Amino acid sequence: MENDIFDLDELLELRHQVHALGMASHHLINTNFTGLYASVFKGQGLNFEEVREYQAGDDIRNMDWKVTARTGKAHLKVFKEERERHVILCVDQGAHMHFATRGVFKSVQAAKVAALLGWAALNQHDRVGGIVFAKKAEFFRPSVGRRSLWQLLKYLTEQQRHEQADEQDLINVLTKLNQGVNTGSVIFIISDFNRSIQHLKKHLIQLHQKHTIVLCCIDDAADITLPDMGTLLFHDTANNVIKVNTTDEKGREAYHTQWLKCRQRLKKDCIQLNVGLIEVNTDDEIHKALFKGIHDCHNIGVIH
């Protein structure tokens, strides 16, 4: 398994790969990742651009009937997408993210998710910014071009944070977003969400009133199914030592059942809040995991 050391070049390289993914999925055939991103997150705001003659295949709902009547020829109103939508990448880099039993550490996978989403957004002329948080938070204001994304990715690779985070840290981030982010932004919150989001509901509801919210959940296989590794010692958030006998089959089954219940509760909460949920494992290929996650959210109508 790879560790949590990775360099900036690895994240910068993803900008060359946002067009590379072709994946057959129902009616989306050979659609690349940037194309899917555009179809889901763009096009909600339109500006009038021009009137031109109707062409076969045009949407007749955009017909300009006044010009058509005056000229005797069918004419169409043409719109273009509003640009400079803000995309905010919130990346959890607390101590609990520096863990994995296969693939890469959660912290590394979270950075890769942020990088791929950021490059796709830039390709659609969005302004990209973000917050990297653990016990403290570092904010990168959305900017035209690559500057803020590059600074965010550079910060992720240079700053190795192992502070123990708690529930209040993410609440502080959501509060900051609610106060200082342009209306209509797309906000991706990238963490492991192994705890209940009940304490976050009020803040997510407030954010959703003005923004599109997507939770990107980073999972490791050991989160889902506890492996048989004998008796292990763990430290909880209060630094108390906990002894766990992982050879106990009933105990492992109970662990897995509890995880499934928690995940189903998270999915239910996201649907109720109209918040997107994308699941990414530490050993997943990033393009395919994000492609599937965005596609699934779009299909069930959570994100449009």
SERO-4910 file (N, C-alpha, C, O; in steps of 0.05 Angstrom, whole numbers):
BEGIN
 pado doro    nc1    nc2    nc3   cac1   cac2   cac3    cc1    cc2    cc3    oc1    oc2    oc3
  Met    A     17    -24      0      0      0      0     17     25      0     37     26     14
  Glu    A     10     45    -16     24     70    -16     19     85     10     -1     80     23
  Asn    A     37    103     17     33    119     41     20    145     35      8    149     13
  Asp    A     23    165     53     10    190     48     28    211     37     23    235     39
  Ile    A     51    203     26     70    221     13     65    222    -17     66    201    -30
  Phe    A     59    245    -28     55    248    -56     63    276    -64     65    294    -47
  Asp    A     68    280    -90     79    306    -97     59    322   -115     39    311   -124
  Leu    A     66    347   -119     48    365   -134     45    356   -163     23    358   -174
  Asp    A     66    345   -175     65    337   -203     43    317   -207     30    316   -228
  Glu    A     39    299   -188     18    278   -190    -10    291   -193    -26    281   -208
  Leu    A    -14    312   -178    -40    326   -179    -43    343   -204    -64    346   -215
  Leu    A    -20    356   -212    -21    372   -236    -25    355   -261    -38    364   -280
  Glu    A    -15    330   -260    -18    312   -283    -47    306   -289    -54    300   -312
  Leu    A    -64    307   -269    -93    301   -273   -106    320   -292   -127    314   -303
  Arg    A    -95    344   -296   -107    363   -314   -106    353   -343   -122    361   -360
  His    A    -87    335   -349    -85    323   -376   -104    299   -380   -107    289   -402
  Gln    A   -116    290   -358   -131    266   -359   -161    270   -357   -177    251   -358
  Val    A   -170    295   -354   -199    300   -350   -214    294   -376   -239    291   -375
  His    A   -201    293   -399   -214    286   -424   -212    257   -431   -224    247   -450
  Ala    A   -196    242   -415   -187    216   -424   -207    193   -419   -205    172   -431
  Leu    A   -225    197   -401   -242    175   -393   -265    170   -411   -281    189   -416
  Gly    A   -267    147   -423   -291    139   -437   -304    116   -422   -290     96   -416
  Met    A   -329    117   -417   -342     97   -400   -371     93   -409   -387    112   -408
  Ala    A   -378     68   -417   -405     63   -426   -422     60   -401   -418     42   -384
  Ser    A   -442     77   -398   -460     76   -375   -488     84   -384   -494    108   -385
  His    A   -505     65   -391   -532     71   -401   -530     88   -426   -517     79   -446
  His    A   -542    112   -426   -541    128   -450   -516    145   -452   -512    158   -473
  Leu    A   -500    145   -431   -475    161   -432   -453    144   -444   -439    129   -429
  Ile    A   -449    145   -469   -429    128   -482   -405    145   -491   -408    165   -504
  Asn    A   -381    136   -482   -357    150   -488   -358    180   -480   -347    197   -494
  Thr    A   -372    185   -458   -373    213   -448   -349    217   -430   -345    201   -411
  Asn    A   -333    237   -435   -310    241   -417   -318    255   -392   -341    265   -389
  Phe    A   -300    256   -372   -307    267   -346   -315    296   -348   -334    305   -335
  Thr    A   -300    312   -363   -307    340   -365   -334    344   -378   -349    361   -370
  Gly    A   -340    327   -397   -367    328   -410   -389    323   -390   -410    336   -391
  Leu    A   -385    303   -373   -405    297   -353   -408    319   -333   -430    327   -325
  Tyr    A   -385    330   -324   -385    353   -306   -401    376   -317   -418    388   -304
  Ala    A   -396    382   -343   -410    404   -356   -440    399   -357   -456    417   -353
  Ser    A   -448    374   -364   -476    368   -367   -492    370   -341   -516    376   -341
  Val    A   -478    364   -319   -491    364   -293   -490    391   -279   -511    400   -269
  Phe    A   -467    404   -280   -464    429   -264   -465    455   -280   -466    476   -268
  Lys    A   -466    453   -306   -467    478   -322   -495    480   -334   -511    462   -333
  Gly    A   -500    504   -344   -525    508   -359   -548    517   -343   -571    520   -353
  Gln    A   -545    521   -317   -567    530   -300   -572    560   -304   -595    569   -300
  Gly    A   -552    575   -311   -556    603   -316   -549    609   -345   -528    601   -355
  Leu    A   -567    623   -360   -563    628   -388   -565    657   -394   -582    671   -384
  Asn    A   -548    667   -412   -549    694   -421   -556    694   -451   -546    677   -466
  Phe    A   -573    713   -459   -580    716   -487   -556    725   -503   -541    743   -494
  Glu    A   -551    712   -526   -527    719   -542   -535    730   -569   -524    751   -577
  Glu    A   -553    717   -585   -560    727   -611   -585    714   -621   -595    695   -609
  Val    A   -595    724   -644   -617    711   -659   -606    702   -686   -592    718   -699
  Arg    A   -611    678   -694   -602    668   -720   -625    651   -732   -644    644   -719
  Glu    A   -621    644   -758   -641    628   -771   -642    600   -759   -621    589   -751
  Tyr    A   -665    588   -759   -670    561   -748   -654    541   -765   -654    542   -790
  Gln    A   -642    521   -752   -628    499   -765   -640    473   -755   -649    471   -733
  Ala    A   -640    453   -773   -651    427   -765   -638    417   -740   -614    417   -736
  Gly    A   -655    408   -722   -646    397   -696   -646    418   -674   -642    410   -651
  Asp    A   -651    444   -679   -652    464   -658   -677    460   -641   -696    448   -649
  Asp    A   -675    469   -616   -697    467   -597   -718    488   -604   -713    512   -602
  Ile    A   -742    480   -612   -763    499   -620   -773    515   -597   -787    535   -601
  Arg    A   -767    507   -573   -776    523   -550   -762    550   -549   -771    568   -536
  Asn    A   -739    552   -563   -724    578   -564   -730    594   -589   -715    612   -596
  Met    A   -752    587   -603   -759    603   -627   -765    632   -620   -779    637   -600
  Asp    A   -755    650   -637   -762    678   -634   -785    684   -654   -780    689   -677
  Trp    A   -810    683   -644   -833    685   -661   -836    713   -673   -847    715   -695
  Lys    A   -828    733   -659   -830    760   -670   -812    764   -695   -821    774   -716
  Val    A   -787    755   -693   -769    757   -716   -778    738   -738   -776    745   -762
  Thr    A   -788    715   -731   -798    696   -751   -821    708   -767   -822    706   -791
  Ala    A   -840    721   -752   -863    734   -766   -854    757   -783   -865    761   -805
  Arg    A   -835    772   -774   -826    796   -789   -811    789   -814   -813    802   -835
  Thr    A   -794    768   -813   -777    761   -836   -789    739   -854   -781    736   -877
  Gly    A   -809    724   -843   -820    702   -858   -803    677   -858   -809    658   -871
  Lys    A   -781    678   -843   -764    655   -840   -761    648   -810   -760    666   -793
  Ala    A   -759    623   -804   -757    614   -776   -731    623   -764   -709    618   -775
  His    A   -732    637   -741   -709    646   -727   -709    636   -698   -730    630   -686
  Leu    A   -685    633   -687   -682    621   -660   -666    640   -642   -647    653   -651
  Lys    A   -673    641   -617   -657    656   -597   -635    637   -588   -640    614   -581
  Val    A   -611    647   -587   -587    631   -579   -578    642   -552   -574    666   -549
  Phe    A   -574    623   -534   -564    631   -507   -537    618   -503   -530    598   -515
  Lys    A   -522    630   -485   -496    618   -477   -496    615   -447   -510    630   -433
  Glu    A   -481    596   -437   -480    591   -409   -466    614   -394   -447    625   -404
  Glu    A   -477    621   -371   -463    640   -354   -437    628   -345   -436    605   -337
  Arg    A   -416    644   -346   -390    634   -338   -383    643   -310   -399    657   -297
  Glu    A   -359    636   -302   -349    644   -276   -366    636   -253   -369    650   -233
  Arg    A   -378    612   -255   -390    600   -232   -368    593   -212   -347    584   -221
  His    A   -373    596   -187   -353    589   -167   -355    560   -158   -377    550   -152
  Val    A   -333    546   -158   -331    518   -148   -312    518   -125   -289    526   -126
  Ile    A   -323    508   -102   -307    508    -77   -301    479    -69   -319    463    -66
  Leu    A   -275    473    -66   -266    446    -59   -258    446    -29   -237    458    -22
  Cys    A   -273    433    -12   -267    432     16   -255    405     22   -268    385     20
  Val    A   -229    405     30   -214    380     32   -206    375     61   -191    391     73
  Asp    A   -216    354     73   -210    346    100   -182    333    100   -178    313     86
  Gln    A   -164    344    117   -138    332    119   -131    327    148   -108    327    156
  Gly    A   -151    321    165   -147    314    193   -133    288    196   -129    273    177
  Ala    A   -126    281    221   -110    257    226   -125    232    217   -112    213    208
  His    A   -151    231    219   -167    208    211   -165    202    181   -172    180    172
  Met    A   -156    222    165   -154    218    136   -127    206    129   -123    198    106
  His    A   -109    204    147    -82    193    142    -82    163    149    -68    154    167
  Phe    A    -99    149    134   -104    120    140   -113    106    115   -128    118     99
  Ala    A   -105     81    112   -116     64     91   -104     36     95    -82     33    107
  Thr    A   -118     15     86   -107    -12     87   -101    -22     59    -88    -42     55
  Arg    A   -109     -6     39   -103    -13     11   -105     12     -6   -118     32      2
  Gly    A    -92     12    -29    -92     35    -46    -75     57    -35    -51     52    -29
  Val    A    -86     81    -32    -71    104    -20    -86    113      4   -109    106      9
  Phe    A    -72    130     20    -85    141     44   -109    157     36   -111    168     14
  Lys    A   -129    159     54   -152    175     49   -145    204     42   -157    217     24
  Ser    A   -125    215     55   -116    242     50   -106    246     22   -112    267      9
  Val    A    -93    226     11    -83    227    -16   -106    225    -36   -107    240    -56
  Gln    A   -124    206    -31   -147    203    -49   -164    228    -49   -175    236    -70
  Ala    A   -167    240    -26   -183    265    -24   -170    287    -41   -184    302    -54
  Ala    A   -144    289    -40   -129    309    -56   -133    303    -86   -136    322   -102
  Lys    A   -133    278    -94   -137    271   -122   -165    277   -131   -169    287   -153
  Val    A   -185    272   -114   -212    280   -120   -214    310   -125   -226    319   -144
  Ala    A   -202    325   -107   -203    354   -109   -190    363   -135   -199    381   -149
  Ala    A   -167    351   -142   -152    359   -166   -169    353   -191   -171    371   -208
  Leu    A   -180    330   -193   -195    323   -217   -220    341   -220   -226    350   -242
  Leu    A   -234    345   -198   -258    363   -199   -249    391   -206   -262    405   -222
  Gly    A   -227    400   -195   -217    427   -200   -209    431   -229   -216    452   -241
  Trp    A   -195    412   -241   -187    415   -269   -211    414   -288   -213    429   -307
  Ala    A   -231    397   -281   -255    396   -297   -270    422   -296   -280    432   -316
  Ala    A   -271    434   -272   -285    460   -269   -270    482   -285   -283    499   -298
  Leu    A   -244    482   -284   -229    502   -299   -233    499   -329   -235    519   -343
  Asn    A   -236    475   -338   -241    470   -367   -268    481   -375   -272    486   -399
  Gln    A   -286    486   -356   -312    497   -361   -313    527   -354   -334    539   -352
  His    A   -289    538   -350   -286    567   -345   -299    576   -318   -307    599   -315
  Asp    A   -300    557   -299   -309    564   -272   -286    576   -257   -263    572   -263
  Arg    A   -293    591   -236   -273    601   -217   -270    580   -195   -290    572   -183
  Val    A   -246    571   -190   -242    549   -171   -227    560   -146   -207    574   -149
  Gly    A   -237    553   -123   -223    559    -98   -228    536    -79   -237    515    -87
  Gly    A   -222    540    -53   -226    518    -35   -217    524     -6   -207    545      0
  Ile    A   -221    504     10   -213    504     38   -200    477     45   -212    456     40
  Val    A   -176    478     56   -163    454     67   -166    456     97   -157    476    109
  Phe    A   -178    436    110   -182    439    138   -175    414    154   -177    391    144
  Ala    A   -165    419    178   -162    399    198   -170    413    224   -194    419    227
  Lys    A   -152    418    242   -159    434    266   -161    463    258   -177    478    269
  Lys    A   -144    471    239   -146    498    227   -154    496    198   -153    474    186
  Ala    A   -163    518    187   -171    518    159   -156    539    143   -151    561    153
  Glu    A   -148    532    119   -135    550    101   -153    555     77   -161    536     63
  Phe    A   -160    580     72   -179    587     51   -165    597     26   -146    613     28
  Phe    A   -173    588      3   -163    596    -23   -186    608    -39   -203    594    -48
  Arg    A   -185    635    -42   -207    649    -55   -209    641    -84   -188    640    -98
  Pro    A   -233    636    -95   -237    629   -123   -225    650   -141   -228    674   -137
  Ser    A   -211    642   -162   -199    661   -180   -202    651   -209   -207    628   -214
  Val    A   -199    670   -227   -198    663   -256   -172    649   -261   -151    657   -251
  Gly    A   -173    628   -277   -148    613   -284   -140    594   -262   -156    587   -244
  Arg    A   -115    585   -263   -106    563   -247    -95    571   -219    -90    554   -203
  Arg    A    -92    597   -214    -76    605   -191    -86    593   -165    -70    582   -151
  Ser    A   -112    596   -158   -121    586   -132   -120    556   -131   -113    545   -110
  Leu    A   -128    542   -153   -127    513   -152    -98    504   -149    -93    485   -134
  Trp    A    -80    516   -163    -52    509   -161    -42    513   -132    -27    496   -121
  Gln    A    -49    535   -120    -41    541    -92    -53    520    -73    -40    511    -54
  Leu    A    -78    513    -77    -91    493    -60    -77    466    -62    -72    454    -42
  Leu    A    -72    458    -87    -59    432    -91    -30    432    -79    -21    412    -68
  Lys    A    -17    454    -83     10    457    -72     10    455    -42     27    442    -29
  Tyr    A    -10    468    -30    -13    467      0    -18    439      9     -7    431     30
  Leu    A    -34    424     -6    -40    397      2    -15    379      2    -12    362     20
  Thr    A      3    384    -16     27    367    -18     49    376      1     66    360      9
  Glu    A     48    401      9     70    412     26     64    410     55     82    406     72
  Gln    A     38    412     63     31    412     91     20    385     99     -1    377     91
  Gln    A     36    371    115     27    345    126     14    349    153     27    353    173
  Arg    A    -13    349    153    -28    355    177    -37    329    190    -49    312    178
  His    A    -32    327    216    -41    303    231    -56    311    256    -58    296    275
  Glu    A    -67    336    256    -83    345    279   -108    328    282   -121    321    262
  Gln    A   -116    323    307   -140    308    312   -164    327    308   -166    347    322
  Ala    A   -181    321    288   -203    339    282   -228    329    297   -229    306    305
  Asp    A   -247    347    300   -273    340    313   -296    351    297   -292    365    276
  Glu    A   -320    346    306   -344    355    291   -345    385    287   -355    394    266
  Gln    A   -335    400    306   -337    429    305   -321    440    282   -327    462    272
  Asp    A   -299    427    275   -282    437    253   -297    440    227   -294    460    213
  Leu    A   -312    419    220   -328    421    195   -351    441    198   -357    454    178
  Ile    A   -363    443    221   -383    463    225   -372    491    220   -385    508    208
  Asn    A   -348    496    230   -335    522    226   -331    527    196   -334    550    187
  Val    A   -323    506    181   -319    509    152   -346    516    139   -347    534    122
  Leu    A   -367    502    146   -393    507    133   -403    535    140   -416    548    123
  Thr    A   -398    543    164   -406    570    172   -392    591    156   -404    611    147
  Lys    A   -366    587    152   -350    606    136   -360    606    107   -362    628     95
  Leu    A   -367    583     96   -377    582     69   -404    597     66   -409    611     47
  Asn    A   -421    593     86   -447    606     86   -445    636     86   -463    651     77
  Gln    A   -423    646     98   -420    675    101   -405    688     77   -408    711     72
  Gly    A   -388    672     64   -370    685     45   -368    674     17   -349    681      3
  Val    A   -387    657      8   -386    645    -18   -408    657    -36   -431    659    -27
  Asn    A   -401    663    -61   -420    674    -80   -444    655    -84   -441    631    -85
  Thr    A   -468    667    -85   -493    651    -90   -490    636   -116   -480    646   -136
  Gly    A   -500    611   -115   -499    594   -139   -474    578   -143   -469    566   -164
  Ser    A   -457    577   -122   -433    562   -123   -438    532   -121   -459    523   -112
  Val    A   -419    516   -131   -419    487   -127   -398    481   -106   -375    488   -109
  Ile    A   -407    468    -84   -389    463    -62   -385    433    -58   -405    418    -53
  Phe    A   -361    424    -61   -354    395    -57   -340    393    -29   -320    406    -24
  Ile    A   -351    376    -12   -340    372     14   -328    344     15   -343    324     13
  Ile    A   -302    342     17   -288    316     13   -277    307     40   -258    319     51
  Ser    A   -288    286     51   -281    275     77   -288    246     78   -296    234     57
  Asp    A   -286    233    102   -294    204    103   -322    201    114   -334    180    110
  Phe    A   -333    221    127   -361    220    137   -368    194    151   -389    182    146
  Asn    A   -349    185    167   -354    160    182   -372    165    207   -381    146    219
  Arg    A   -377    191    213   -394    197    235   -421    208    224   -422    216    200
  Ser    A   -441    209    240   -467    219    232   -465    248    224   -448    263    235
  Ile    A   -481    256    205   -482    285    196   -505    299    209   -512    321    200
  Gln    A   -517    287    230   -540    300    243   -533    329    252   -549    347    250
  His    A   -508    331    263   -500    358    273   -494    378    251   -492    402    256
  Leu    A   -493    368    226   -487    385    203   -512    394    188   -511    412    171
  Lys    A   -535    381    194   -559    385    178   -567    414    176   -572    423    154
  Lys    A   -568    428    198   -576    456    198   -559    473    179   -569    489    164
  His    A   -533    468    179   -514    483    163   -516    475    134   -514    492    116
  Leu    A   -520    449    128   -524    440    101   -549    451     89   -550    458     65
  Ile    A   -571    452    105   -596    464     95   -592    493     88   -602    502     67
  Gln    A   -578    508    105   -573    536     99   -557    540     73   -563    557     57
  Leu    A   -536    523     70   -520    525     46   -535    518     21   -533    530      0
  His    A   -552    497     23   -567    487      0   -587    508    -10   -594    507    -34
  Gln    A   -595    526      6   -614    547     -2   -601    565    -24   -616    576    -40
  Lys    A   -575    566    -24   -562    584    -44   -541    570    -61   -531    582    -80
  His    A   -535    545    -56   -513    532    -70   -521    503    -76   -540    491    -66
  Thr    A   -505    491    -94   -506    462    -99   -485    449    -81   -461    456    -82
  Ile    A   -493    429    -65   -475    416    -46   -471    387    -54   -490    372    -59
  Val    A   -446    377    -54   -440    349    -59   -420    340    -38   -398    352    -35
  Leu    A   -427    318    -24   -408    305     -6   -393    284    -20   -405    266    -33
  Cys    A   -367    284    -19   -350    263    -31   -338    247     -8   -321    256      7
  Cys    A   -348    223     -5   -341    206     18   -318    187     11   -321    170     -7
  Ile    A   -296    189     25   -273    173     21   -273    149     40   -271    153     64
  Asp    A   -275    125     29   -277    101     45   -252     82     41   -240     82     20
  Asp    A   -246     68     63   -226     46     61   -240     20     66   -261     19     80
  Ala    A   -229     -2     56   -242    -28     59   -246    -35     89   -265    -48     96
  Ala    A   -227    -26    106   -229    -32    134   -251    -16    148   -259    -24    170
  Asp    A   -260      6    136   -283     20    146   -308      3    144   -326      3    161
  Ile    A   -309    -13    122   -333    -28    115   -333    -55    129   -353    -63    140
  Thr    A   -311    -69    127   -308    -96    138   -282    -98    154   -261    -94    143
  Leu    A   -284   -103    180   -261   -105    197   -245   -131    191   -257   -152    193
  Pro    A   -220   -129    183   -205   -153    176   -197   -169    202   -195   -157    223
  Asp    A   -193   -194    199   -184   -211    221   -154   -208    224   -138   -218    209
  Met    A   -146   -192    245   -118   -186    250   -110   -191    279    -91   -180    289
  Gly    A   -126   -208    292   -120   -214    320   -129   -192    339   -148   -177    332
  Thr    A   -116   -190    361   -123   -169    381   -108   -144    375    -83   -144    373
  Leu    A   -122   -122    372   -110    -96    365   -115    -76    386   -136    -77    400
  Leu    A    -97    -56    389   -101    -34    407   -106     -9    391    -91     -2    373
  Phe    A   -126      6    399   -133     31    386   -134     53    406   -137     49    430
  His    A   -130     78    397   -133    102    413   -157    117    404   -160    122    380
  Asp    A   -175    124    422   -198    141    414   -191    170    415   -167    177    419
  Thr    A   -210    188    410   -204    216    408   -195    228    434   -182    249    435
  Ala    A   -201    214    456   -192    224    483   -166    210    491   -156    213    513
  Asn    A   -154    195    471   -128    181    475   -131    158    495   -111    149    506
  Asn    A   -155    148    499   -158    124    514   -152     99    497   -158     99    473
  Val    A   -140     79    509   -133     54    495   -156     35    495   -168     30    516
  Ile    A   -163     26    471   -186      7    468   -175    -19    456   -161    -18    435
  Lys    A   -181    -42    469   -172    -68    458   -195    -80    442   -217    -82    452
  Val    A   -188    -89    418   -209   -101    401   -199   -128    391   -177   -130    379
  Asn    A   -215   -149    395   -209   -175    385   -221   -179    357   -245   -185    355
  Thr    A   -205   -175    337   -216   -176    309   -220   -205    299   -230   -209    277
  Thr    A   -212   -225    315   -217   -253    307   -246   -262    313   -255   -283    304
  Asp    A   -260   -246    328   -288   -252    336   -306   -248    312   -311   -225    304
  Glu    A   -315   -270    300   -332   -268    275   -357   -252    280   -365   -236    263
  Lys    A   -371   -257    302   -395   -243    308   -390   -213    311   -406   -196    303
  Gly    A   -367   -207    323   -360   -179    327   -356   -165    300   -364   -143    296
  Arg    A   -342   -179    281   -337   -168    255   -364   -165    240   -367   -145    226
  Glu    A   -382   -184    242   -408   -181    229   -423   -158    240   -436   -143    225
  Ala    A   -422   -154    267   -436   -131    279   -424   -105    269   -438    -85    265
  Tyr    A   -398   -104    267   -383    -80    257   -393    -74    228   -399    -50    222
  His    A   -394    -94    211   -402    -90    183   -432    -81    182   -439    -63    167
  Thr    A   -449    -93    198   -477    -86    199   -481    -57    208   -497    -42    197
  Gln    A   -465    -49    228   -467    -21    238   -458     -2    216   -470     20    213
  Trp    A   -437     -9    202   -427      9    180   -449     12    159   -454     35    150
  Leu    A   -462    -10    151   -483     -9    131   -506      9    140   -517     25    124
  Lys    A   -513      7    165   -535     23    176   -527     53    175   -543     70    167
  Cys    A   -503     59    182   -494     87    182   -493     98    154   -501    121    149
  Arg    A   -484     81    134   -483     91    107   -511     95     95   -515    114     80
  Gln    A   -529     77    101   -556     80     92   -569    105    104   -584    119     90
  Arg    A   -563    111    129   -573    135    142   -561    160    128   -575    180    123
  Leu    A   -535    159    121   -523    181    107   -536    186     80   -541    208     72
  Lys    A   -541    164     65   -553    167     39   -581    178     41   -589    195     25
  Lys    A   -596    169     61   -623    179     65   -623    209     72   -639    224     62
  Asp    A   -604    216     90   -602    245     97   -595    262     73   -606    284     70
  Cys    A   -577    252     56   -569    268     33   -593    272     14   -597    294      3
  Ile    A   -609    251     10   -632    253     -7   -652    273      4   -664    289    -10
  Gln    A   -657    271     30   -675    290     43   -666    319     42   -682    337     39
  Leu    A   -640    323     44   -628    349     43   -624    359     14   -616    382     10
  Asn    A   -628    341     -5   -622    347    -33   -593    353    -38   -585    372    -52
  Val    A   -576    338    -24   -547    340    -25   -536    316    -40   -545    293    -35
  Gly    A   -517    320    -58   -505    298    -72   -486    282    -55   -474    293    -36
  Leu    A   -483    256    -60   -465    239    -46   -449    222    -66   -461    207    -82
  Ile    A   -423    225    -66   -405    209    -83   -387    193    -66   -374    203    -48
  Glu    A   -386    166    -70   -370    148    -54   -345    140    -70   -346    131    -93
  Val    A   -322    144    -57   -296    137    -70   -280    120    -50   -276    129    -27
  Asn    A   -270     97    -58   -253     80    -41   -224     88    -45   -216     99    -65
  Thr    A   -208     81    -25   -179     87    -26   -165     73    -49   -143     82    -57
  Asp    A   -176     51    -59   -163     36    -81   -178     40   -107   -173     26   -127
  Asp    A   -196     59   -109   -211     65   -133   -194     80   -153   -177     95   -146
  Glu    A   -200     76   -179   -190     94   -200   -207    119   -200   -232    117   -203
  Ile    A   -195    142   -195   -209    166   -189   -229    173   -211   -252    180   -205
  His    A   -221    173   -236   -239    181   -258   -265    165   -257   -287    176   -258
  Lys    A   -263    138   -256   -286    121   -257   -304    125   -233   -329    126   -235
  Ala    A   -292    128   -209   -308    132   -185   -324    158   -185   -347    158   -178
  Leu    A   -311    180   -194   -324    205   -195   -345    206   -217   -367    216   -214
  Phe    A   -338    194   -240   -357    192   -262   -383    178   -253   -405    188   -258
  Lys    A   -379    155   -241   -403    140   -232   -418    155   -211   -443    156   -211
  Gly    A   -404    168   -192   -417    182   -170   -434    205   -180   -457    208   -171
  Ile    A   -422    222   -197   -437    245   -208   -461    235   -225   -483    246   -223
  His    A   -456    215   -241   -477    204   -258   -500    194   -241   -523    199   -247
  Asp    A   -494    179   -220   -515    168   -202   -531    190   -188   -555    189   -187
  Cys    A   -517    210   -178   -530    232   -165   -549    247   -184   -571    254   -177
  His    A   -540    250   -209   -556    264   -229   -581    247   -236   -602    258   -239
  Asn    A   -577    221   -238   -600    204   -245   -622    203   -225   -646    202   -232
  Ile    A   -615    205   -199   -636    205   -178   -646    232   -172   -662    236   -154
  Gly    A   -636    252   -186   -646    279   -184   -636    295   -160   -648    315   -153
  Val    A   -614    286   -147   -603    301   -124   -588    325   -134   -590    346   -121
  Ile    A   -572    322   -155   -559    345   -167   -568    347   -196   -573    327   -209
  His    A   -570    372   -206   -581    376   -233   -560    390   -251   -566    395   -274
***
